[in-house]
Amino acid sequence: MKRVDDFRLRFGKRELVPIMIGGMGVDISTAELALEAARLGGIGHISDAMLPTVTDRLYDTDFVKTKLQQYKYNIENADKAAVKFDLGHIAESTRLHVSKTMEAKRGEGMVFINCMEKLTMNAPRETLTVRLRSALDAGIDGITLAAGLHLGSFAMIEDHPRFRDAKLGIIVSSLRALQLFLRKNARTNRLPDYVVVEGPLAGGHLGFGLDDWMKYDLRTITQEVLDFLKAEQLDIPVIPAGGIFTGTDATNFLEMGAAAVQVATRFTVADECGLPKDVQQEYFKASESDIEVNGVSPTGYPMRMLKNSPAIGSGIRPGCEAYGYILDANGRCAYVDSYNREVAAHPDEKKIQVFDKTCLCTHMRNFKLWTCGHYTYKLKDTTNKLADGSYQVLSAEHIFRDYQFSTDNKIALPEKA
Ligand SMILES: Cc1cc2nc3c(=O)[nH]c(=O)nc-3n(C[C@H](O)[C@H](O)[C@H](O)COP(=O)(O)O)c2cc1C
């Protein structure tokens, strides 16, 4: 019987264990987690989401404080168009996080950065260009372009000296999105080095509609992509993601022709994951009915999360002066609009509630929005329940090796803590 370790992901002459840990913002997929994947011969991701606040926390910079001081005057203002990012600060924080991570890298694997186009930051082109270029400057092994179509992203880094040496991949949820990307990018004469095909059971934002995500399945989309690439004689590794929970699930995809798998949910309960320990227990405890796909993300994409996430219904004042990552090219965010509507409707109330949208930046930054994959309710079966009723957190190495070596849909439990 085959297992994941019988396969290898090939990038030119390089061979990797075909397990990639997906990017999870904001700093849920930490450097420590990504570095473990690389040490074990696979691929790990750090995330580029909200890096100025991440580096403030990790490396004692003060980007958020500086931005807040500059725009403090605007806090009561419903219009956030004036709140701009300092491009120099974005570059500095990206370089800092990437270079510190890459300096610590050991082993044969690779570390990539997940870069979401939907973080439009009140100047989509300028901020994304700086993020991509700074990550390359700082020596990242590869960039995974996520959450958005990224039709212009390759062109933003076309003249960068590392454009052809760094691995560049995209995440798509349909064959159509891939075809569109390939068409738009033909001019750069550079194919993506890999394509992550993300199905409807993934965590984070979904590339499907709120009402029809359940009609799609990862196997079918992956097969369509594999067939298309074969017909076009394009040799691009295909990496399915979303709901791949056991080594056997992964092996099944590798046997159908996938080059690797991207996984995340199992690692949300790893010691090296950025989620606070009490939040990890919420993930363990969740049952299937505690998980929903809803429309509260102001990005406009459906998002999967635990229903008891404190972010849902929270009516905090928008944090754009400190953060502002979702502000579009015109300085708008759907949460700001919802918040202002509720304030106008309840002029005498001190504490309002907003249910249709959430302040994604502040809540993701504070780990109050518990986004998760569909199979989060199975996490409790991957570990031991301890005497105090809590669940034992796992090491990333244990989870990685379980994917790599397990057969028969089995999941190895960790040694009792
Ligand atoms: C907590 C969490 C946060 C995530 N955040 C991001 C993100 O910031 N960007 C992204 O492209 N994908 C994100 N994802 C999706 C994963 O990278 C991955 O593709 C997917 O979850 C894999 O499916 P699985 O979780 O069922 O293994 C996230 C997933 C989880 C569970």
The ligand as a Gaussian input file, in Angstrom:
#p B3LYP/6-31G(d) Opt

LIG

0 1
 C       -6.729000      29.006000      10.355000
 C       -6.553000      29.089000       8.872000
 C       -6.144000      30.285000       8.287000
 C       -5.938000      30.369000       6.906000
 N       -5.485000      31.529000       6.367000
 C       -5.172000      31.590000       5.054000
 C       -4.549000      32.741000       4.508000
 O       -4.265000      33.702000       5.209000
 N       -4.293000      32.748000       3.169000
 C       -4.591000      31.669000       2.366000
 O       -4.325000      31.710000       1.167000
 N       -5.148000      30.556000       2.870000
 C       -5.431000      30.486000       4.185000
 N       -5.939000      29.325000       4.716000
 C       -6.111000      28.151000       3.811000
 C       -4.921000      27.173000       3.939000
 O       -3.714000      27.763000       3.566000
 C       -5.113000      25.865000       3.162000
 O       -5.070000      26.054000       1.768000
 C       -6.377000      25.089000       3.466000
 O       -6.907000      25.382000       4.713000
 C       -6.061000      23.604000       3.376000
 O       -7.149000      22.828000       3.779000
 P       -7.185000      22.117000       5.202000
 O       -7.209000      23.199000       6.201000
 O       -8.463000      21.334000       5.164000
 O       -5.985000      21.234000       5.357000
 C       -6.170000      29.224000       6.100000
 C       -6.597000      28.038000       6.698000
 C       -6.779000      27.946000       8.057000
 C       -7.219000      26.631000       8.658000

